Amino acid sequence: MASCQIGPSAPRAAVTRLLLPGLVLCLAGIGRADAQGIGCVMQPTAAPQRQVLRCHDGLTIEAETGAEFGLVDQNRDARPDAVDLRSRAVLVDAPATTGRRSFQVRTPQAIAAVRGTQWAVDVAGGRTSVFVVAGRVAVRRTSGGPGSVTLSPGEGVDVEAGTAPLVVRRWPAARAAALLARFGR
């Protein structure tokens, strides 16, 4: 799977990628008009440096510097259905929409799915951490395993390889603030 990264060392044409049927595109390489045609407009931001993708139906995805990820359009409707996140973090704001299934963030360790919420997902050191800012998020292991959990605002879960049950915890203010600061919040 090809990947694109954002950050000072990444080439501009490799800012982020969209996986569409049989086609890998980097948003910066296809231009603003083409990005709109596939459902998102990219806006680079500073302080902290990150990429903000604003998509149809109000979906917003923020990727921090160095994030390796791709957007997936499984049903070919020119709207992303998921983010495949391999490293670093994304912050997702997925408002509830009628007739659309939940949006997912998929990592090597976990799948977080939701509709109508804001949450952050961080991949580092063989672990995926999911934290909910608003709404509710269902989290399960990518490999299946025992059960899934549902997170509410202020709660998080750390998912590592294995079969141990997932444990929902209220995150300490310092941990939540450190993750959200990576997105300028």
C-alpha positions in Angstrom: 0.0 0.0 0.0 1.5 3.3 -1.1 1.4 6.1 1.5 1.8 9.8 1.7 3.0 11.8 4.7 2.7 15.4 5.6 5.4 17.4 7.2 8.4 19.5 6.4 10.3 16.7 4.8 7.5 15.3 2.7 7.2 16.4 -0.9 4.2 18.7 -1.5 2.7 16.1 -4.0 2.7 13.5 -1.2 0.7 15.3 1.4 -2.1 12.8 1.7 -3.6 10.1 -0.5 -7.1 8.9 -1.4 -7.7 5.3 -2.3 -10.4 5.1 -5.0 -11.1 2.0 -7.0 -7.9 1.2 -8.7 -6.4 4.7 -8.3 -4.1 6.3 -5.7 -4.1 10.1 -5.7 -2.3 12.7 -3.6 -4.6 15.7 -3.0 -1.8 18.2 -3.5 -0.9 16.6 -6.8 -4.5 16.6 -8.3 -5.4 20.2 -7.5 -8.2 21.9 -5.6 -10.9 21.3 -8.2 -10.1 17.6 -8.5 -10.1 17.3 -4.7 -13.6 18.8 -4.6 -14.7 16.3 -7.2 -13.7 13.4 -5.0 -15.4 14.8 -2.0 -12.8 16.8 0.0 -11.0 20.1 0.0 -7.5 20.2 1.5 -6.5 23.1 3.7 -2.9 23.2 5.1 -2.7 24.9 8.5 0.0 26.1 10.8 0.6 26.2 14.5 0.7 23.3 14.7 1.3 22.3 11.1 -1.3 19.8 9.9 -3.6 19.1 6.9 -7.4 19.7 7.3 -9.6 17.8 4.8 -13.2 19.2 4.6 -15.5 16.7 2.9 -19.1 16.4 1.8 -21.7 16.1 4.6 -19.6 18.1 7.0 -17.0 15.4 7.6 -13.7 17.0 8.7 -10.4 15.0 9.0 -7.3 16.7 10.5 -4.0 14.9 10.1 -1.0 15.9 12.2 2.5 16.4 10.7 4.0 13.1 9.7 0.7 11.2 9.7 0.7 8.3 7.3 -2.9 7.6 6.2 -5.3 7.2 3.3 -8.9 7.9 2.7 -11.0 5.0 1.4 -14.2 5.3 -0.8 -15.5 1.7 -0.6 -18.9 2.3 -2.3 -17.6 4.6 -5.0 -19.9 7.5 -4.2 -17.0 10.1 -4.2 -17.2 10.4 -0.4 -14.7 8.9 2.0 -16.0 6.0 4.1 -12.9 5.4 6.2 -9.3 6.5 7.0 -6.6 3.9 7.0 -4.2 5.3 9.6 -0.7 3.7 9.8 1.2 6.2 12.0 0.7 9.4 14.0 -2.8 10.8 14.7 -5.9 12.1 13.0 -8.8 14.1 14.6 -12.2 13.3 13.0 -15.4 15.3 13.2 -18.1 13.1 11.6 -21.5 14.7 11.9 -24.6 12.4 11.8 -26.0 12.1 8.3 -29.1 10.3 7.1 -28.7 7.3 4.8 -24.9 7.0 5.4 -23.2 4.3 7.4 -20.8 5.2 10.1 -17.3 6.6 9.3 -14.4 4.4 10.3 -10.8 5.0 11.3 -8.9 1.7 10.7 -5.4 1.1 12.1 -3.2 -2.0 12.4 -4.7 -2.7 15.9 -8.2 -1.3 15.9 -11.3 -0.1 14.0 -13.1 2.9 15.5 -16.6 3.6 13.9 -19.0 6.3 14.5 -21.6 8.8 13.2 -22.2 12.1 14.8 -19.1 12.7 16.9 -15.6 14.0 17.2 -12.7 11.8 18.2 -8.9 11.4 17.9 -7.0 8.2 16.9 -3.3 7.9 17.5 -1.0 5.1 16.2 2.4 4.7 17.8 4.6 1.9 19.0 2.3 -1.0 18.2 -0.6 0.6 19.9 -3.7 2.5 18.8 -5.2 5.0 21.2 -8.8 6.3 20.7 -10.2 9.3 22.6 -13.7 10.7 22.3 -14.2 14.5 22.4 -18.0 14.4 21.8 -20.5 11.7 20.9 -19.9 8.0 21.1 -17.4 5.7 19.3 -17.4 1.9 19.0 -13.9 0.4 19.0 -13.0 -3.2 18.2 -9.8 -5.0 17.4 -8.9 -5.3 13.7 -8.2 -9.0 14.2 -11.6 -9.6 15.8 -11.0 -10.9 19.3 -13.2 -10.6 22.4 -15.9 -7.9 22.1 -15.9 -4.3 21.4 -16.3 -1.2 23.6 -18.2 2.0 23.2 -16.6 5.2 24.3 -18.3 8.4 25.6 -16.9 11.9 25.8 -13.7 12.1 27.9 -13.1 8.3 27.6 -10.4 6.5 25.7 -9.0 3.0 25.1 -5.6 1.7 24.2 -5.6 -1.3 21.8 -2.6 -3.5 21.4 -2.0 -6.8 19.8 -3.4 -9.8 21.7 -6.7 -11.0 23.0 -7.0 -9.2 26.4 -10.3 -7.4 26.9 -10.4 -3.8 25.9 -10.6 -1.5 28.9 -12.4 1.9 28.7 -10.8 4.6 30.9 -11.6 8.2 31.6 -8.5 9.9 30.3 -6.6 12.2 32.7 -6.9 15.9 31.6 -3.2 16.1 30.9 -3.3 13.1 28.5 -6.3 14.3 26.6 -4.9 17.9 26.4 -1.6 16.6 25.0 -3.3 14.7 22.2 -5.6 17.5 21.3 -2.8 20.1 21.4 -1.3 18.2 18.4 -4.4 19.6 16.5 -4.2 23.1 17.9 -6.9 22.6 20.6 
